[in-house]
Amino acid sequence: MMTPRRVCIDCRMIGASGIGTYLRGLLSGLSDKKPPALEFALLGRASELIDQPWDRIEVDAPIYSFKEQVAIPRAFRRSKAALLHSPHYNVPLRVASRAIVTVHDLIHLKFPQYLSSNLAKAYAKFYFHFVIPRTRAILTVSENTKRDLMEMLRIPAERVTVAYPAISKEFTPQARDLCRRRLAEYQLPEEYLLYVGNLKESKNIAFLLEGYRTLKTRRPDLPPLVLVGRNFIPGIEKALAQNASVRWIGEMKPESLPSLYAAATLFIFPSLYEGFGLPPLEAMACGAPVLCSDRASLPEVAGDAAVFFNPESLEDFMASLERVLQDSSLRRQLRDKGLRRAALFSWDALAEKTLSLYSRHLS
């Protein structure tokens, strides 16, 4: 029998990067804010949910698979919950009418050229145009994504709730000795420019490399560029190998990342589109000055704590980069503003808005 005050949360992506960070932060906030009368059941691999205090239901269906279309509705029934929360747009059609969905961005609709196949394009169109509008309510992570939902899918404003995510608690200013040890571990110099995030076309990595290469010919003293993240761009390794001043680390141990942020001369984020954009906020929280694209949600997230540039203009990017590097006073101001800006975002605030939405649709 269905339990009227129980919510089932799909946690299969809890070990991922962006959506995993969202899920881990949401659950931590819910554990602090949950009313006694509300119950939760979590779907996913039991080994990844071992630290959670609520009921766990084993589900091993891959995302974007046919198997999840059967496994998630079945597990939802077993949970005896009245409401399903899907943290990604792939909520199964059979349970859409009883689901709240978190839509982080509409990148698959805005940049379909970056999808891997025509099947992936058709899948995204089907979900966004046919399934998402059938859900009970939509959570999203920025006003920019809310506007995209309203303009591209004609979703009424009252059906979309914006609840900003936050960053993991380990992203704080780091002790100088710890930073030195981390830099030595990765054989990095004391001064470097830093990018953190997946290497994808939408992240504008080719633009970043071209702008850096061009400016390096004008300014041989330009600090090296360090890239941290998984590569999804075929052939990018060749472009990376052509410039000895560019270092691609790939994925790194999570405990090392705050120190790399904190020690960076400047953090650069040239993305063409973000639903929210966690890396600039992580950099700010660690005390790094931020140079950031002016597109999508990034000005909304970074506020007055970053210098912005047009991510389709190499000249604007290079001029902005030179300006920040030449002005140590500006970098100090960016560090101070960034620390204050990052402190405005909290998982408790996201949990409160999410709980309010749960309550509205459980009553």
C-alpha positions as CSV (number, residue, x, y, z in Angstrom):
1,M,0.0,0.0,0.0
2,M,1.2,3.5,-0.9
3,T,2.6,5.6,2.0
4,P,1.2,9.2,1.5
5,R,4.2,10.9,3.1
6,R,7.0,9.0,1.5
7,V,9.2,10.2,-1.4
8,C,11.3,7.9,-3.5
9,I,14.6,9.5,-4.8
10,D,16.5,8.0,-7.8
11,C,20.1,8.0,-6.6
12,R,21.7,5.9,-9.4
13,M,23.9,8.8,-10.4
14,I,25.2,9.6,-6.8
15,G,28.7,8.6,-7.8
16,A,28.8,10.9,-10.9
17,S,30.3,14.4,-11.0
18,G,27.7,17.2,-11.6
19,I,24.5,15.3,-10.9
20,G,26.2,13.2,-8.3
21,T,27.3,16.4,-6.5
22,Y,23.7,17.6,-6.6
23,L,22.4,14.3,-5.2
24,R,25.0,14.1,-2.4
25,G,24.3,17.7,-1.4
26,L,20.5,17.3,-1.6
27,L,20.6,14.2,0.7
28,S,22.9,16.0,3.2
29,G,20.5,18.9,3.3
30,L,17.4,16.7,3.6
31,S,19.0,14.8,6.5
32,D,19.3,18.1,8.4
33,K,15.9,19.5,7.4
34,K,13.5,16.5,7.0
35,P,10.2,16.8,9.0
36,P,9.6,13.8,11.2
37,A,6.4,12.9,9.3
38,L,8.2,12.6,5.9
39,E,9.9,9.3,4.8
40,F,12.4,8.6,2.1
41,A,13.3,5.6,0.0
42,L,16.5,5.7,-2.2
43,L,17.0,3.8,-5.4
44,G,20.5,2.8,-6.5
45,R,23.4,0.5,-5.8
46,A,23.3,-0.3,-2.1
47,S,27.1,-0.1,-1.9
48,E,26.9,3.6,-2.9
49,L,24.1,4.4,-0.5
50,I,25.5,2.6,2.6
51,D,25.9,5.9,4.6
52,Q,22.3,7.0,4.0
53,P,19.9,6.6,6.9
54,W,16.8,5.8,4.8
55,D,15.4,2.7,3.1
56,R,17.4,1.6,0.2
57,I,16.2,-0.3,-2.8
58,E,18.8,-2.0,-5.1
59,V,18.5,-0.8,-8.7
60,D,21.3,-1.3,-11.2
61,A,19.7,-0.2,-14.4
62,P,22.0,2.1,-16.5
63,I,20.8,5.6,-17.2
64,Y,19.4,6.2,-20.7
65,S,18.7,2.4,-21.1
66,F,15.5,0.5,-21.9
67,K,16.1,-1.4,-18.6
68,E,15.5,1.7,-16.5
69,Q,12.0,2.1,-18.1
70,V,11.0,-1.1,-16.4
71,A,13.3,-1.2,-13.3
72,I,12.5,2.3,-12.0
73,P,8.7,2.0,-12.1
74,R,9.0,-1.4,-10.5
75,A,11.3,-0.2,-7.7
76,F,9.1,2.9,-7.2
77,R,6.1,0.6,-6.6
78,R,8.2,-1.5,-4.1
79,S,9.1,1.7,-2.3
80,K,5.4,2.4,-1.5
81,A,6.1,6.1,-2.0
82,A,3.6,8.6,-3.3
83,L,6.1,10.6,-5.2
84,L,9.3,10.0,-7.2
85,H,12.1,12.5,-7.5
86,S,14.3,12.1,-10.6
87,P,17.5,14.2,-10.4
88,H,17.9,14.0,-14.2
89,Y,15.6,14.4,-17.1
90,N,15.3,10.7,-17.8
91,V,12.3,10.0,-15.6
92,P,10.5,6.9,-17.0
93,L,7.4,7.7,-18.9
94,R,5.2,5.3,-16.9
95,V,5.8,7.2,-13.7
96,A,6.1,10.8,-15.0
97,S,2.7,11.8,-13.7
98,R,3.8,10.9,-10.1
99,A,7.3,12.4,-10.5
100,I,9.2,15.6,-9.7
101,V,12.1,16.0,-12.1
102,T,15.2,18.1,-11.8
103,V,16.3,19.6,-15.1
104,H,19.8,21.0,-14.9
105,D,20.1,22.3,-18.4
106,L,18.8,22.0,-21.9
107,I,22.1,21.5,-23.6
108,H,20.9,18.5,-25.6
109,L,18.3,20.8,-27.2
110,K,20.4,23.9,-27.6
111,F,23.5,22.1,-28.9
112,P,22.3,18.9,-30.6
113,Q,25.5,18.9,-32.7
114,Y,27.4,17.7,-29.7
115,L,25.3,14.6,-29.2
116,S,26.9,11.3,-30.2
117,S,24.2,10.1,-32.6
118,N,20.8,10.7,-34.2
119,L,19.3,8.3,-31.7
120,A,20.6,10.4,-28.8
121,K,19.1,13.5,-30.4
122,A,15.7,11.7,-30.8
123,Y,15.9,10.4,-27.2
124,A,16.5,14.0,-25.8
125,K,13.7,15.5,-27.9
126,F,11.3,12.8,-26.8
127,Y,12.0,13.3,-23.1
128,F,12.0,17.1,-23.2
129,H,9.0,17.5,-25.4
130,F,6.8,14.6,-24.4
131,V,7.8,13.3,-20.9
132,I,9.0,16.4,-18.9
133,P,5.8,18.3,-19.5
134,R,3.8,15.4,-18.0
135,T,5.6,15.5,-14.6
136,R,4.0,17.0,-11.6
137,A,6.6,19.7,-11.1
138,I,10.1,20.7,-12.3
139,L,13.0,21.7,-10.2
140,T,15.9,23.5,-11.9
141,V,19.2,25.0,-10.8
142,S,19.2,28.5,-12.2
143,E,16.9,31.2,-13.5
144,N,18.6,30.8,-16.9
145,T,17.5,27.2,-17.2
146,K,14.0,28.2,-16.1
147,R,13.9,30.7,-18.9
148,D,15.0,28.0,-21.3
149,L,12.3,25.7,-20.1
150,M,9.7,28.4,-20.6
151,E,10.9,29.6,-24.0
152,M,11.9,26.2,-25.6
153,L,9.3,23.9,-24.1
154,R,6.5,26.4,-23.2
155,I,6.5,25.2,-19.6
156,P,4.4,27.6,-17.5
157,A,6.5,29.6,-15.0
158,E,4.5,28.4,-12.0
159,R,5.5,24.7,-12.7
160,V,9.2,25.5,-12.4
161,T,11.0,26.0,-9.1
162,V,14.6,27.3,-9.0
163,A,16.7,25.9,-6.2
164,Y,20.4,26.7,-6.4
165,P,22.8,23.9,-5.7
166,A,26.0,24.5,-3.7
167,I,29.5,23.0,-3.5
168,S,31.0,20.3,-1.4
169,K,32.3,21.4,2.0
170,E,36.0,20.5,1.2
171,F,36.2,23.5,-1.2
172,T,37.7,26.1,1.2
173,P,41.0,28.1,1.3
174,Q,43.9,25.7,1.8
175,A,47.0,25.9,3.9
176,R,50.0,27.0,2.0
177,D,52.1,24.0,3.0
178,L,49.4,21.6,1.8
179,C,49.2,23.4,-1.5
180,R,52.9,23.1,-2.0
181,R,52.7,19.4,-1.4
182,R,49.9,18.9,-3.9
183,L,51.7,21.0,-6.5
184,A,54.9,18.9,-6.0
185,E,52.8,15.7,-6.3
186,Y,51.6,16.7,-9.7
187,Q,54.9,18.4,-10.7
188,L,53.2,21.8,-11.1
189,P,54.9,25.2,-10.8
190,E,53.9,27.9,-8.3
191,E,52.1,30.0,-11.0
192,Y,49.6,28.5,-13.4
193,L,46.3,29.1,-15.1
194,L,43.7,26.4,-14.3
195,Y,40.6,24.9,-16.0
196,V,38.5,22.2,-14.2
197,G,35.7,20.3,-15.9
198,N,35.1,17.7,-18.5
199,L,36.8,18.3,-21.8
200,K,33.8,18.6,-24.1
201,E,33.0,20.8,-27.2
202,S,30.3,22.7,-25.3
203,K,33.0,23.6,-22.7
204,N,34.8,25.5,-25.4
205,I,38.1,23.7,-24.9
206,A,39.4,24.3,-28.4
207,F,38.7,28.0,-28.0
208,L,40.7,28.1,-24.7
209,L,43.6,26.3,-26.3
210,E,43.7,28.6,-29.3
211,G,43.4,31.7,-27.2
212,Y,46.1,30.5,-24.9
213,R,48.5,29.5,-27.7
214,T,48.0,32.9,-29.5
215,L,48.6,34.9,-26.3
216,K,51.6,32.8,-25.4
217,T,53.3,33.9,-28.7
218,R,52.8,37.5,-27.6
219,R,53.6,37.0,-24.0
220,P,56.2,34.2,-23.5
221,D,56.0,34.8,-19.7
222,L,52.4,33.6,-19.7
223,P,52.0,31.0,-16.9
224,P,51.4,27.4,-18.1
225,L,47.8,26.3,-18.6
226,V,46.6,23.2,-16.5
227,L,43.5,21.3,-17.5
228,V,41.8,18.9,-15.0
229,G,39.0,16.6,-16.2
230,R,38.0,13.7,-18.3
231,N,38.4,14.0,-22.1
232,F,35.3,13.5,-24.4
233,I,36.8,15.3,-27.5
234,P,38.2,12.9,-30.1
235,G,41.7,14.0,-31.2
236,I,42.2,16.7,-28.6
237,E,45.3,14.9,-27.3
238,K,47.2,16.0,-30.5
239,A,46.3,19.7,-29.8
240,L,47.4,19.3,-26.2
241,A,50.7,17.7,-27.2
242,Q,51.6,20.5,-29.6
243,N,52.0,23.0,-26.7
244,A,54.5,22.2,-24.0
245,S,53.0,24.9,-21.8
246,V,49.7,23.1,-21.6
247,R,49.4,20.3,-19.1
248,W,46.4,18.0,-19.1
249,I,46.2,16.0,-15.8
250,G,42.9,14.2,-16.5
251,E,41.0,13.0,-13.5
252,M,42.6,13.6,-10.1
253,K,42.0,12.5,-6.6
254,P,39.2,14.6,-5.1
255,E,41.2,15.5,-2.0
256,S,43.8,17.2,-4.3
257,L,41.5,19.5,-6.2
258,P,40.9,22.2,-3.5
259,S,44.6,22.8,-3.3
260,L,44.9,23.1,-7.0
261,Y,42.1,25.7,-7.0
262,A,43.6,27.6,-4.1
263,A,47.1,27.8,-5.5
264,A,46.1,28.8,-9.0
265,T,47.1,32.2,-10.3
266,L,43.8,32.4,-12.2
267,F,40.9,30.0,-12.8
268,I,39.5,30.2,-16.4
269,F,36.0,28.8,-17.4
270,P,35.2,29.4,-21.1
271,S,32.0,27.3,-21.4
272,L,29.4,28.1,-24.0
273,Y,26.6,26.8,-21.9
274,E,26.0,25.7,-18.3
275,G,22.8,24.9,-16.4
276,F,24.6,26.2,-13.2
277,G,28.4,25.9,-13.4
278,L,29.9,24.4,-10.2
279,P,33.7,24.8,-11.0
280,P,33.8,28.6,-10.9
281,L,32.0,28.5,-7.5
282,E,34.4,25.8,-6.3
283,A,37.3,28.0,-7.4
284,M,35.9,31.0,-5.6
285,A,35.3,29.1,-2.4
286,C,39.0,28.1,-2.4
287,G,40.2,31.7,-3.0
288,A,41.1,31.6,-6.7
289,P,40.3,34.6,-8.9
290,V,37.9,33.7,-11.7
291,L,37.8,34.6,-15.4
292,C,34.6,33.4,-16.8
293,S,32.4,33.1,-19.9
294,D,29.5,35.5,-20.0
295,R,27.0,32.9,-21.3
296,A,23.9,31.2,-19.9
297,S,23.8,30.8,-16.1
298,L,27.4,31.8,-15.4
299,P,26.8,35.6,-14.8
300,E,23.9,34.6,-12.5
301,V,26.1,32.3,-10.5
302,A,29.3,34.3,-10.4
303,G,27.7,37.7,-9.8
304,D,30.2,40.5,-9.3
305,A,32.9,38.0,-8.3
306,A,34.4,37.3,-11.7
307,V,35.7,39.0,-14.8
308,F,33.6,38.0,-17.8
309,F,34.5,37.6,-21.5
310,N,32.7,36.7,-24.7
311,P,33.5,33.0,-25.3
312,E,33.2,33.5,-29.1
313,S,35.8,36.3,-29.3
314,L,39.4,35.3,-29.0
315,E,40.4,39.0,-28.8
316,D,38.0,39.7,-25.9
317,F,39.2,36.6,-24.1
318,M,42.9,37.4,-24.5
319,A,42.4,41.1,-23.5
320,S,40.5,40.0,-20.4
321,L,43.1,37.4,-19.5
322,E,45.9,40.0,-19.9
323,R,44.0,42.5,-17.9
324,V,43.6,40.2,-14.9
325,L,47.1,38.9,-15.0
326,Q,48.6,42.4,-15.1
327,D,46.5,43.7,-12.2
328,S,47.3,42.1,-8.8
329,S,44.9,44.4,-7.0
330,L,42.1,43.1,-9.2
331,R,43.0,39.5,-8.5
332,R,42.9,40.3,-4.7
333,Q,39.5,41.9,-5.1
334,L,38.2,38.9,-7.1
335,R,39.5,36.5,-4.4
336,D,37.7,38.5,-1.6
337,K,34.4,38.8,-3.6
338,G,34.6,35.1,-4.7
339,L,34.8,33.9,-1.1
340,R,31.7,36.0,-0.2
341,R,29.9,34.9,-3.3
342,A,30.4,31.2,-2.7
343,A,29.2,31.5,0.8
344,L,25.7,32.5,-0.5
345,F,24.9,29.1,-1.8
346,S,24.0,26.2,0.6
347,W,22.6,22.7,0.4
348,D,20.3,23.5,3.3
349,A,18.6,26.2,1.2
350,L,18.2,23.8,-1.7
351,A,16.8,21.2,0.7
352,E,14.2,23.6,2.1
353,K,12.9,24.5,-1.4
354,T,12.8,20.8,-2.4
355,L,11.0,19.8,0.8
356,S,8.5,22.6,0.2
357,L,7.8,21.2,-3.3
358,Y,7.5,17.7,-1.9
359,S,4.9,18.8,0.6
360,R,2.9,20.7,-2.0
361,H,2.6,17.6,-4.2
362,L,2.1,15.1,-1.3
363,S,-0.9,17.0,0.2
